[in-house]
């Protein structure tokens, strides 16, 4: 049975809300699962998360960013994801390798081939069984993200401070990835009320169960 599902999308796409709703859905049905996120998921990964998202780190190069994400992912896979899968549990991850392809590849403009080669390393070669891509136009999503931060009295991350063109490149990258791997990546319309989007998620994952 396939058990590893990643949730992807640009800032403000609603993926974090949806992964929590789906986790609640599984919990209500007694399905053992792990809910995790990237970057993060481990104590070391959370330290890296603070570095890469901190808006004060404006001097961070795109290559440094890429390698930090890869390091956090290697730790995440070995410490959290593989052990959970070996226990027979489902794993739900808020972002995974596709995010690196979309953000550092399409968004930052780094060559895709080196990114792919890094993820051919055995420790990073894990691929989700299914990826749900929450798609929404970049302008609406970015407005959502910035409004969310304002209402929570938190600073925008380095990514939310990027201009609209950056987020449009990331979205285009995600959609390109979905066309290249349509058997794994399912595009979910992220517009509308959270409950409506959740219903689309349940319809998409039905075949896993």
C-alpha positions in Angstrom: 0.0 0.0 0.0 1.3 3.5 -0.8 1.7 5.6 2.3 3.8 8.7 1.6 1.8 11.8 0.6 3.4 15.3 0.1 1.4 18.5 0.0 2.8 21.3 -2.2 1.9 24.7 -3.4 3.1 28.3 -3.4 2.9 30.6 -0.3 -0.7 31.2 0.6 -2.1 28.2 -1.4 -3.7 26.8 1.7 -1.7 23.5 1.7 -0.8 23.8 5.4 -4.5 24.2 6.3 -5.3 21.2 4.1 -2.7 18.9 5.4 -3.9 19.5 8.9 -7.5 18.9 7.9 -6.5 15.6 6.2 -4.5 14.6 9.3 -7.6 15.2 11.4 -9.6 13.1 8.9 -7.2 10.2 9.3 -7.1 10.6 13.1 -10.9 10.4 13.3 -10.7 7.1 11.5 -7.9 5.6 13.6 -5.4 5.7 10.7 -1.8 5.7 12.1 0.2 8.5 10.5 2.9 11.1 11.0 2.3 14.8 10.1 5.6 16.6 9.4 7.0 19.5 7.3 9.9 20.8 5.4 12.2 22.4 6.1 12.0 21.0 9.6 10.5 17.9 11.0 13.5 17.3 13.2 15.3 19.4 15.8 18.2 20.0 13.3 15.8 20.6 10.5 13.9 23.2 12.5 17.2 25.1 13.1 17.8 25.1 9.3 14.2 26.3 8.8 14.8 29.3 11.0 17.9 30.2 8.9 16.4 29.8 5.5 13.1 31.6 6.3 14.6 34.5 8.4 14.1 37.7 6.4 17.3 39.1 7.9 19.4 36.5 5.9 19.2 38.6 2.7 22.8 37.7 1.8 22.1 34.0 1.5 22.9 32.8 -1.9 20.6 30.5 -4.0 23.2 27.7 -3.8 23.5 28.0 -0.1 19.7 27.9 0.2 19.6 24.7 -2.0 22.2 22.9 0.1 20.6 23.8 3.4 17.3 22.4 2.2 19.0 19.2 1.0 20.7 18.8 4.4 17.5 19.3 6.3 15.8 16.8 4.0 18.5 14.2 4.5 18.0 14.4 8.2 14.2 14.4 7.9 14.2 11.3 5.8 16.5 9.3 8.0 15.1 10.4 11.3 11.4 10.7 10.6 10.1 9.6 7.3 11.7 6.2 6.7 11.2 4.9 10.2 7.5 5.8 10.0 7.1 4.1 6.7 8.9 1.0 8.0 6.4 1.0 11.0 3.6 0.8 8.4 2.3 4.3 9.1 1.2 7.0 6.6 3.4 10.0 6.3 2.0 13.4 5.4 4.7 16.0 4.6 4.1 19.7 4.1 6.5 20.1 1.2 9.2 17.8 -0.1 11.6 17.5 -3.0 9.2 19.1 -5.5 9.4 22.3 -3.5 13.1 22.5 -4.1 12.6 22.0 -7.8 10.0 24.7 -7.9 11.6 27.3 -5.6 15.3 26.9 -6.1 15.0 25.7 -9.7 12.3 27.6 -11.3 12.0 30.4 -8.8 15.7 31.1 -8.1 16.9 30.0 -11.6 19.4 27.4 -10.5 20.1 24.7 -13.1 17.8 21.7 -12.7 20.3 19.0 -13.5 22.5 19.6 -10.3 19.3 19.7 -8.2 18.3 16.3 -9.7 21.8 14.9 -9.1 21.8 15.9 -5.4 18.5 14.1 -5.0 19.9 11.0 -6.7 22.0 10.4 -3.6 20.6 7.3 -1.8 19.7 9.3 1.3 17.7 11.8 -0.7 16.2 9.5 -3.4 12.9 8.9 -1.7 9.9 9.9 -3.8 6.3 10.4 -2.4 3.7 7.9 -3.5 1.3 10.8 -4.2 1.8 14.6 -4.2 -1.1 17.0 -3.9 -0.4 20.3 -5.6 -2.6 23.1 -4.4 -2.9 25.5 -7.3 -4.1 29.1 -7.2 -3.0 32.3 -9.0 0.1 33.8 -7.4 -1.4 37.3 -6.7 -4.3 35.9 -4.7 -2.0 33.4 -2.8 0.6 36.1 -1.9 -2.1 38.4 -0.6 -3.4 35.5 1.5 0.0 34.8 2.9 0.8 38.4 3.8 -2.6 38.9 5.4 -2.1 35.8 7.4 1.2 37.0 8.7 -0.3 40.4 9.5 -3.2 38.9 11.5 -0.8 36.7 13.4 1.7 39.5 14.1 4.6 37.6 12.6 7.2 38.8 10.1 7.0 37.8 6.5 9.5 35.1 5.5 12.3 35.6 3.0 10.0 34.0 0.4 6.9 36.1 1.1 9.1 39.2 0.7 9.9 38.1 -2.9 8.0 40.0 -5.7 5.0 38.6 -7.6 7.2 37.5 -10.5 9.1 35.1 -8.3 5.9 33.5 -7.1 4.6 33.3 -10.6 7.8 31.4 -11.7 7.4 29.0 -8.7 3.8 28.3 -9.6 4.7 27.8 -13.3 7.4 25.4 -12.1 5.0 23.4 -10.0 2.6 23.1 -12.9 5.5 22.0 -15.2 6.4 19.3 -12.7 2.8 18.1 -12.6 2.7 17.7 -16.3 5.9 15.7 -16.3 4.8 13.4 -13.5 1.0 13.3 -13.8 0.8 9.8 -12.4 2.1 11.0 -9.0 1.2 14.7 -8.8 -2.5 15.6 -8.6 -3.4 19.2 -9.1 -6.0 20.4 -6.6 -8.0 23.6 -7.2 -7.1 25.7 -4.1 -9.8 28.3 -4.7 -12.8 28.5 -2.4 -13.6 27.6 1.2 -11.3 25.3 3.0 -14.1 22.7 3.4 -14.6 22.7 -0.4 -10.9 22.2 -1.0 -10.8 19.4 1.6 -13.6 17.6 -0.3 -11.3 17.7 -3.4 -8.5 16.3 -1.4 -10.6 13.4 -0.2 -11.7 12.6 -3.7 -8.1 12.7 -4.9 -6.7 10.3 -2.2 -9.6 7.9 -2.3 -7.7 5.4 -4.5 -4.9 5.2 -1.8 -7.4 3.6 0.6 
